Amino acid sequence: MSFLSNTLLSRCLPVAGMLAALTGGMAHAQAALPVVPLTAGMYAIQAEVAATPAAREQGLMYRKSMAPNAGMLFVFEQKAGHCFWMRNTELPLSIAFLADDGTIVNIEDMAPRSENNHCPKAAIRYALEMNKGWFAQKGLKAGAKISGLPQPRQ
């Protein structure tokens, strides 16, 4: 490992430990995910990026709270009808399904601990989960744009 890698690792480990404490222990701990700044018009978002199968599967499960302008961005390698559910997710969430250019395809509200499917109205590569009602409170609807999306892995 290079010095930079060791430095980053030493900064990420305390965050992972805090996450484990917040989620009730190591059984549900999730490795610290990278965070990207996104924008929705004049609104700033700090989004954790779930870009691997394991990170996408874990999502926001077992979390008890999320900061007001924080979210989780799901990034998929392939465009498809990626559906979501809320198994083991304690937080009520809203999810925006995003086209490749960041345009919101549709938004769904999701109830905690539900196995109901929430699906995009078109094939997508990105989905952004925020606290329930966040998009509506900001006046964001289908057709609005989210900027700053990372490129998916190929």
C-alpha positions as CSV (number, residue, x, y, z in Angstrom):
1,M,0.0,0.0,0.0
2,S,1.2,3.5,-0.7
3,F,1.2,6.2,2.0
4,L,-1.9,7.7,0.5
5,S,-3.7,4.3,0.7
6,N,-2.7,3.9,4.3
7,T,-3.8,7.4,5.2
8,L,-7.2,6.9,3.5
9,L,-7.6,3.5,5.2
10,S,-6.8,5.0,8.6
11,R,-9.5,7.6,8.0
12,C,-12.1,5.1,6.8
13,L,-11.7,2.6,9.6
14,P,-13.0,4.9,12.4
15,V,-16.0,5.7,10.1
16,A,-16.7,2.0,9.6
17,G,-16.5,1.5,13.4
18,M,-19.0,4.4,14.0
19,L,-21.3,2.9,11.3
20,A,-21.2,-0.4,13.1
21,A,-22.1,1.2,16.4
22,L,-24.9,3.1,14.8
23,T,-26.3,0.0,13.1
24,G,-26.3,-2.2,16.2
25,G,-23.1,-4.1,15.8
26,M,-20.8,-5.8,13.4
27,A,-23.4,-8.3,12.2
28,H,-25.0,-5.5,10.1
29,A,-21.9,-3.3,9.6
30,Q,-21.3,-2.0,6.2
31,A,-17.9,-0.9,4.9
32,A,-17.6,2.8,4.5
33,L,-18.8,3.8,1.1
34,P,-17.4,6.6,-1.1
35,V,-19.5,9.8,-1.0
36,V,-20.1,12.0,-4.0
37,P,-21.5,15.5,-4.1
38,L,-24.6,15.8,-6.3
39,T,-26.9,18.7,-7.1
40,A,-30.5,18.9,-7.9
41,G,-30.9,22.5,-9.1
42,M,-29.8,24.7,-6.2
43,Y,-29.9,21.8,-3.7
44,A,-26.8,20.0,-2.6
45,I,-26.8,16.2,-1.9
46,Q,-24.1,14.1,-0.2
47,A,-24.7,10.7,-1.6
48,E,-23.0,7.4,-0.5
49,V,-22.3,5.4,-3.6
50,A,-23.4,1.8,-3.7
51,A,-21.7,0.5,-6.9
52,T,-21.0,-3.1,-6.1
53,P,-23.4,-6.0,-5.8
54,A,-22.7,-6.3,-2.0
55,A,-23.1,-2.5,-1.4
56,R,-26.3,-2.4,-3.5
57,E,-27.8,-5.4,-1.6
58,Q,-27.0,-3.8,1.8
59,G,-28.2,-0.4,0.8
60,L,-29.6,1.6,3.8
61,M,-30.6,-1.6,5.7
62,Y,-30.5,-1.2,9.5
63,R,-29.9,2.5,9.5
64,K,-31.8,4.4,12.1
65,S,-31.4,7.9,10.6
66,M,-30.0,9.8,7.7
67,A,-28.9,13.5,7.5
68,P,-31.4,15.8,5.8
69,N,-29.4,16.2,2.5
70,A,-27.7,12.8,2.6
71,G,-28.7,9.9,0.4
72,M,-27.6,6.8,-1.3
73,L,-26.8,6.6,-5.0
74,F,-27.1,3.1,-6.6
75,V,-25.0,2.7,-9.7
76,F,-25.5,-0.3,-12.0
77,E,-23.2,-1.5,-14.8
78,Q,-26.1,-2.3,-17.1
79,K,-29.3,-0.3,-17.8
80,A,-32.3,-2.4,-16.8
81,G,-35.6,-2.2,-14.8
82,H,-33.8,-2.3,-11.4
83,C,-36.5,-2.7,-8.7
84,F,-36.1,-1.9,-5.0
85,W,-37.7,-3.0,-1.8
86,M,-37.3,-2.1,1.8
87,R,-36.5,-5.4,3.6
88,N,-34.7,-4.6,6.9
89,T,-34.8,-0.9,6.1
90,E,-35.9,1.2,9.1
91,L,-36.2,4.6,7.3
92,P,-39.1,5.8,5.2
93,L,-37.4,6.7,1.9
94,S,-38.2,8.3,-1.5
95,I,-36.3,6.9,-4.5
96,A,-35.7,8.7,-7.8
97,F,-34.9,6.5,-10.8
98,L,-32.4,8.3,-13.0
99,A,-31.7,8.2,-16.7
100,D,-28.0,8.2,-17.8
101,D,-28.0,12.0,-18.1
102,G,-29.4,12.4,-14.5
103,T,-33.0,13.1,-15.6
104,I,-35.5,11.8,-13.1
105,V,-37.6,9.1,-14.8
106,N,-40.0,8.6,-11.8
107,I,-40.0,9.0,-8.0
108,E,-41.6,6.4,-5.6
109,D,-42.2,6.7,-1.8
110,M,-41.2,3.6,0.1
111,A,-42.5,2.4,3.5
112,P,-40.0,0.9,6.0
113,R,-39.7,-2.9,6.3
114,S,-41.8,-3.5,3.2
115,E,-41.1,-6.1,0.5
116,N,-43.3,-4.2,-2.0
117,N,-41.4,-3.7,-5.3
118,H,-40.7,-0.1,-6.5
119,C,-39.6,-0.1,-10.1
120,P,-38.5,2.5,-12.7
121,K,-40.8,3.3,-15.6
122,A,-37.9,2.9,-18.0
123,A,-34.5,1.1,-18.0
124,I,-32.1,2.9,-15.7
125,R,-28.5,2.8,-14.5
126,Y,-28.9,5.0,-11.4
127,A,-31.3,5.3,-8.5
128,L,-31.1,7.9,-5.6
129,E,-32.6,7.2,-2.2
130,M,-33.3,10.2,0.1
131,N,-35.4,10.6,3.2
132,K,-39.1,10.3,2.4
133,G,-40.6,13.4,0.9
134,W,-37.2,15.1,0.1
135,F,-37.9,15.4,-3.6
136,A,-41.5,16.6,-3.1
137,Q,-40.3,19.2,-0.5
138,K,-37.8,20.6,-3.0
139,G,-40.4,20.6,-5.9
140,L,-38.5,18.0,-7.8
141,K,-40.5,15.7,-10.2
142,A,-39.9,13.5,-13.2
143,G,-38.0,15.5,-15.8
144,A,-35.8,17.4,-13.2
145,K,-32.1,16.7,-13.3
146,I,-29.5,15.4,-10.8
147,S,-26.0,16.5,-11.7
148,G,-22.6,15.0,-10.7
149,L,-23.3,11.3,-11.3
150,P,-20.2,9.1,-11.4
151,Q,-19.6,7.0,-14.4
152,P,-20.6,3.3,-13.9
153,R,-17.9,0.7,-14.0
154,Q,-17.7,-1.2,-17.3
